[in-house]
Amino acid sequence: MNMWGYKLTIIGIYTLNEDNGGIVKYEIFAHLNEETVNCGSGRQPILMGDMNGRTGRKNGNTVVDNFGEDRVNDNGERLIEI
């Protein structure tokens, strides 16, 4: 979609919780990464959904700001990498 001069791509996703195996989660996050790359450099991807990720809080960080929880989990680390 195009909104206020921005080219946006909204990606809806539901990921597995922390109890599931690493291989399956690896495949899901690899596919998510591939989809964000496929958006192209001229579009802004917006990830929406339930990623079961805790990204923590970090002041002055462009990916994670200070509004999250104190804790970071595996899904949160994977989201930050993407």
C-alpha distances in whole Angstrom, upper triangle without the diagonal:
4,6,10,10,8,6,5,6,8,11,14,18,21,24,28,30,32,35,34,35,33,33,30,28,29,27,24,23,24,21,19,20,19,16,15,17,15,12,14,15,12,9,10,10,11,14,15,18,21,22,26,26,28,27,30,30,30,31,29,27,24,22,25,26,29,27,28,31,34,34,32,32,31,27,27,28,26,23,24,25,21
4,7,6,6,5,6,9,11,14,17,21,24,27,30,32,35,38,36,37,36,36,33,31,31,30,27,26,26,24,21,22,21,18,17,18,17,13,14,15,11,9,10,12,12,16,17,20,24,25,28,28,30,28,31,30,30,31,29,27,23,23,25,26,29,28,29,32,35,35,33,33,33,29,28,30,28,24,25,26,23
4,5,5,7,7,10,12,16,18,21,25,27,31,33,35,38,37,38,37,37,35,32,32,31,28,27,28,26,23,23,24,20,18,20,19,16,17,17,13,11,11,13,13,16,17,20,24,25,28,28,29,27,30,29,29,29,27,25,22,22,24,24,27,26,27,30,33,34,32,33,33,30,28,30,28,25,25,26,23
4,6,9,10,14,15,19,21,24,28,30,34,35,37,41,40,41,39,40,38,35,35,34,31,30,30,29,26,26,26,23,21,22,22,18,19,18,15,13,13,15,15,19,20,23,26,27,30,30,30,29,30,29,29,28,26,25,22,22,24,24,27,26,28,31,34,35,34,35,35,32,30,31,30,26,26,28,25
4,7,9,13,15,19,22,25,29,31,34,36,38,41,40,41,39,39,37,35,34,34,31,29,30,28,25,25,25,22,20,21,20,16,16,15,12,11,11,14,15,19,21,24,28,28,31,30,31,29,31,30,30,29,26,25,22,22,25,25,28,27,29,33,35,36,34,35,35,32,30,31,30,26,26,27,24
4,6,10,12,16,19,22,25,27,31,32,34,38,36,37,35,35,34,31,31,30,27,25,26,24,21,21,21,19,16,17,17,13,13,12,9,8,8,11,12,16,17,21,24,25,28,27,28,26,28,27,27,26,24,23,19,19,22,22,26,25,26,30,32,33,31,32,31,28,27,27,26,23,23,23,21
4,7,10,13,17,20,23,25,29,31,33,36,35,35,33,33,31,29,28,27,25,23,23,21,19,18,18,15,13,14,14,10,10,10,7,5,6,9,11,14,16,20,23,23,27,26,28,26,28,28,28,28,26,24,20,19,22,24,27,26,27,30,33,33,31,31,30,27,26,27,25,22,22,22,19
4,6,10,13,16,20,22,25,27,30,32,31,32,30,30,28,26,26,25,22,20,21,19,16,16,16,13,11,13,13,9,11,11,9,5,5,6,7,11,12,16,19,20,23,23,24,23,26,25,26,26,24,22,18,17,20,22,25,24,24,27,30,30,27,28,27,24,23,24,22,19,19,20,17
4,6,10,13,17,19,22,25,27,30,28,29,27,27,25,23,23,21,18,17,18,16,13,13,13,10,9,11,10,7,10,11,10,7,6,5,6,9,11,14,17,17,21,21,23,22,25,25,26,27,26,23,19,18,20,22,25,24,24,27,29,29,26,26,25,22,21,22,20,17,18,19,15
4,6,10,13,16,20,22,24,27,26,27,26,26,23,21,21,20,17,16,17,15,12,13,14,11,10,13,12,10,13,15,14,10,8,6,5,6,7,10,14,14,18,18,20,20,23,24,25,26,25,23,19,17,19,21,24,22,22,24,27,26,24,24,23,19,19,21,19,15,17,18,15
4,6,10,12,16,19,21,24,22,23,22,22,19,17,18,17,13,13,14,12,9,11,12,8,8,12,11,10,13,16,16,12,11,7,6,5,6,8,11,12,15,16,19,19,22,23,25,26,26,23,20,17,19,21,24,22,21,23,26,25,22,21,20,17,17,19,16,13,16,16,13
4,7,10,14,16,19,21,20,22,21,21,18,16,18,16,13,13,15,13,10,13,14,11,11,15,15,14,17,19,19,16,14,10,8,6,5,5,9,10,13,14,17,18,22,23,25,27,27,24,22,19,19,22,24,22,20,22,25,24,22,20,20,16,16,19,16,14,17,18,15
4,6,10,13,16,18,16,18,18,18,15,13,14,13,10,10,13,11,8,12,13,11,12,15,16,15,19,21,22,18,16,12,11,7,6,5,6,7,10,12,15,16,20,22,24,27,27,24,22,18,19,22,24,21,19,21,23,22,19,18,16,13,14,16,14,12,15,16,13
4,7,9,13,15,13,16,16,16,13,11,14,13,10,11,14,12,10,14,16,14,15,18,19,19,22,24,25,22,20,16,14,10,9,6,5,5,8,11,14,16,19,22,24,27,28,25,23,20,20,22,24,22,19,20,22,20,18,16,15,11,13,16,14,12,16,17,15
4,7,10,11,10,12,12,13,10,8,11,11,7,8,12,11,10,13,15,14,15,18,19,20,23,25,26,23,21,17,16,12,11,9,6,5,6,9,12,14,18,21,23,26,27,24,23,19,19,22,23,22,19,19,21,18,16,13,12,8,11,13,11,11,14,15,14
4,7,8,6,9,10,11,9,7,11,11,9,10,13,13,13,16,18,18,19,21,22,23,26,28,30,27,24,21,19,15,15,12,9,7,7,9,13,15,19,22,25,28,29,26,25,22,21,24,25,23,20,19,21,18,16,12,11,8,12,14,12,13,16,17,16
4,6,6,9,11,13,11,9,12,14,12,12,16,17,16,18,21,21,21,24,25,26,29,30,32,29,26,23,21,17,16,13,10,8,6,8,11,14,17,20,23,26,28,25,25,21,20,23,23,21,18,17,18,15,13,10,9,8,11,13,12,13,16,17,17
4,6,8,9,12,11,9,12,14,13,13,17,18,17,19,22,22,22,25,27,28,30,31,33,31,28,24,23,19,19,16,13,10,8,9,10,13,16,19,22,26,27,25,25,21,20,23,23,22,18,16,17,13,12,8,7,7,10,12,12,13,16,17,18
4,7,9,12,11,10,13,15,15,15,18,20,19,21,24,24,25,28,29,30,33,34,36,34,31,28,26,22,21,18,15,13,11,12,14,17,19,23,26,29,31,28,29,25,24,26,26,25,21,20,20,17,15,11,10,11,14,15,15,17,19,20,21
4,7,9,7,7,11,12,12,13,16,17,17,19,21,22,23,25,27,28,31,32,35,32,30,26,25,21,21,18,15,13,11,13,16,18,21,24,27,31,32,29,29,25,24,27,28,27,23,22,22,19,17,13,11,11,14,15,14,16,19,19,20
4,6,6,7,9,10,11,13,14,16,17,18,20,22,23,25,26,28,30,32,35,32,30,27,26,22,23,20,18,15,14,15,17,19,22,26,28,31,33,29,29,26,25,28,29,29,25,24,24,20,18,14,11,12,15,15,14,17,19,19,19
4,6,5,6,9,10,10,12,14,15,16,18,20,21,22,24,26,28,29,32,30,28,25,24,21,22,20,18,15,14,14,17,18,21,24,26,29,30,27,27,23,23,27,28,27,24,23,23,19,16,13,9,10,14,13,11,14,17,16,16
4,5,5,6,9,10,10,12,14,15,16,18,20,21,22,25,27,29,31,29,28,25,25,22,23,21,19,16,16,17,19,21,24,27,28,32,33,29,29,25,25,29,30,30,27,26,26,23,20,16,13,13,16,15,13,16,18,17,17
4,5,5,6,9,10,11,12,14,15,17,19,20,21,23,26,28,30,28,27,23,23,19,20,18,16,14,14,15,19,20,23,27,28,32,33,29,28,25,25,28,30,29,26,25,26,23,20,16,13,12,16,16,13,15,18,17,17
4,5,5,6,8,10,10,12,14,15,17,18,20,21,24,26,28,26,24,20,20,17,17,16,14,11,11,12,15,16,20,23,25,28,29,25,25,21,21,25,26,25,22,22,23,19,16,13,10,8,12,12,9,11,14,14,13
4,6,5,6,9,10,10,12,14,15,16,18,20,22,24,27,25,23,20,20,17,19,18,16,13,14,14,17,17,21,24,25,28,28,25,24,21,21,25,27,26,23,23,24,21,17,14,11,10,13,12,9,11,14,12,12
4,6,5,6,9,10,10,12,14,15,16,19,21,23,26,24,23,19,20,17,18,18,17,14,16,16,19,20,23,26,27,31,31,27,26,22,23,27,29,28,26,26,27,24,20,17,14,12,15,15,11,13,16,14,13
4,5,5,6,9,10,11,13,14,15,17,20,22,24,22,20,17,17,14,15,14,13,11,13,13,17,18,21,24,26,29,29,25,24,20,21,25,27,26,23,24,25,22,19,16,13,11,13,14,10,11,15,13,12
4,5,5,6,8,10,10,12,14,16,18,19,22,20,18,15,15,12,14,14,13,10,12,12,15,15,19,21,22,25,25,22,20,17,18,22,24,23,21,21,23,20,16,14,11,9,11,11,7,8,11,10,8
4,5,5,6,9,10,11,12,15,16,18,21,19,18,15,16,14,17,17,17,14,16,15,18,18,22,24,25,28,27,23,22,19,20,24,27,26,24,25,26,23,19,17,14,12,14,13,9,11,13,11,9
4,5,5,6,9,10,10,13,15,18,20,18,17,14,15,13,15,15,16,13,16,16,20,20,23,26,27,29,29,25,23,20,22,25,28,27,25,26,28,25,22,19,16,14,16,16,12,12,15,13,11
4,5,5,6,9,10,11,14,16,18,15,14,11,12,9,12,12,13,11,14,14,17,17,21,23,24,26,26,22,20,17,18,22,25,24,22,23,25,23,19,18,15,12,14,14,10,9,12,11,8
4,5,5,6,9,10,12,14,16,14,13,11,12,11,14,15,16,13,16,15,18,17,20,22,22,25,24,20,18,15,17,21,24,24,22,24,25,23,19,18,15,13,14,13,10,9,11,9,6
4,6,5,6,9,11,13,16,14,14,12,14,13,16,17,18,16,19,19,21,21,24,26,26,28,27,24,21,18,21,24,28,27,26,27,29,27,23,22,19,16,18,17,13,13,15,13,9
4,5,5,7,9,12,14,12,12,9,11,10,13,15,17,15,19,18,21,21,24,26,26,28,27,24,21,18,21,24,27,26,25,27,29,27,24,22,20,17,18,18,15,13,15,14,10
4,5,5,8,10,12,9,9,6,9,9,12,15,17,15,18,17,20,19,22,23,23,25,24,20,17,15,18,21,24,24,23,25,27,25,22,21,19,16,16,16,13,12,13,12,8
4,5,6,8,11,10,10,9,12,13,16,18,20,18,22,20,23,21,24,25,25,27,25,21,19,17,20,23,26,26,25,28,29,28,24,24,21,19,19,18,15,14,15,13,9
4,5,9,11,10,11,10,13,14,17,19,21,20,23,23,25,24,27,28,28,30,28,25,22,20,23,26,29,29,28,30,32,31,27,26,24,21,22,21,18,17,18,16,13
4,7,8,6,8,7,10,12,15,18,20,19,23,22,25,23,26,27,27,28,26,23,20,18,21,24,28,27,26,29,31,30,27,26,25,22,22,22,19,17,18,17,13
4,6,6,8,9,13,15,18,21,24,22,26,25,27,25,28,28,28,29,26,23,20,19,22,25,29,28,28,31,33,32,29,28,26,24,23,23,20,18,19,17,14
4,6,8,10,13,16,19,22,25,23,27,25,27,24,27,27,26,27,24,21,18,17,21,23,27,27,27,30,32,31,28,29,27,25,24,23,21,19,18,17,14
4,7,10,13,16,19,23,26,25,28,27,28,26,29,28,28,28,25,23,19,19,22,24,28,28,28,32,33,33,30,31,29,27,26,25,23,21,21,20,17
4,6,10,13,16,19,22,22,25,24,26,24,26,26,26,26,24,22,18,17,20,22,26,25,26,29,31,31,28,28,27,24,23,23,21,18,19,19,15
4,7,10,13,16,19,19,22,21,22,20,23,23,22,23,21,18,15,14,17,19,22,22,22,25,27,27,25,25,24,21,20,21,19,16,16,16,13
4,6,10,13,16,15,19,18,20,18,21,21,22,23,21,18,15,13,16,18,22,21,20,23,26,25,22,23,22,18,17,18,16,13,14,14,11
4,6,10,13,13,16,16,17,16,19,20,20,22,20,18,15,13,14,16,19,18,18,21,23,23,21,21,20,17,16,17,16,12,13,15,12
4,7,9,9,13,12,14,14,17,18,20,21,21,18,16,13,14,16,19,17,16,19,21,20,18,18,17,14,13,15,13,10,12,13,10
4,7,8,12,12,14,15,18,19,21,23,23,20,18,15,15,17,19,17,16,18,21,20,19,18,18,14,14,16,15,12,14,16,14
4,6,9,11,13,15,18,19,22,24,25,22,20,17,17,19,20,18,16,18,21,19,18,17,17,13,13,16,15,12,15,17,15
4,6,8,11,13,16,18,21,24,25,22,21,17,17,19,20,17,15,16,19,17,15,14,14,11,11,15,14,11,15,17,15
4,5,9,11,14,17,19,22,23,20,19,15,15,17,19,17,14,15,17,15,13,11,11,7,8,11,10,8,11,13,12
4,7,10,13,16,19,22,24,21,21,17,15,18,18,16,13,13,15,12,11,9,9,6,8,11,11,10,13,15,15
4,6,9,12,15,19,20,17,17,14,12,15,15,14,10,10,12,10,8,6,7,4,4,8,8,7,9,12,12
4,6,9,12,16,18,15,16,13,10,12,12,11,7,7,8,6,5,5,8,7,5,8,10,9,10,13,14
4,7,9,13,14,12,13,9,7,9,10,10,7,7,8,7,5,7,9,8,4,7,9,8,7,11,12
4,7,10,13,11,13,11,7,8,8,8,5,5,5,5,5,8,11,11,8,9,12,11,10,13,15
4,7,10,9,11,10,6,5,4,6,5,6,6,8,9,12,15,15,11,12,15,14,11,15,17
4,6,6,9,9,6,5,5,8,8,10,9,11,11,14,17,17,13,13,16,15,12,15,17
4,6,9,10,8,5,5,9,11,12,12,14,15,18,20,20,17,17,19,18,15,17,19
4,6,9,8,6,8,11,13,16,15,17,17,20,22,22,18,17,20,18,15,17,18
4,6,5,6,8,11,12,15,14,16,15,18,19,18,15,14,16,14,11,13,15
4,6,7,10,12,13,16,17,18,16,19,19,18,15,15,16,13,10,12,13
4,7,10,11,11,14,15,15,13,15,16,15,11,11,12,10,7,9,10
4,7,8,8,11,11,12,11,14,15,14,10,11,13,10,8,11,12
4,6,7,10,11,13,13,16,18,17,13,14,16,14,11,15,16
4,6,8,9,12,13,16,19,18,14,16,18,16,14,17,19
4,7,9,12,13,16,18,17,14,16,18,16,15,18,19
4,7,8,9,12,15,14,11,13,15,13,13,16,17
4,5,8,11,14,14,11,13,16,15,14,18,19
4,7,10,14,15,12,13,16,16,15,18,20
4,7,10,11,9,11,14,14,13,16,18
4,7,8,6,7,10,11,10,13,15
4,6,5,6,9,10,11,13,15
4,5,5,6,9,10,11,13
4,5,5,6,9,10,11
4,5,5,6,9,10
4,5,5,6,9
4,5,5,6
4,5,5
4,5
4
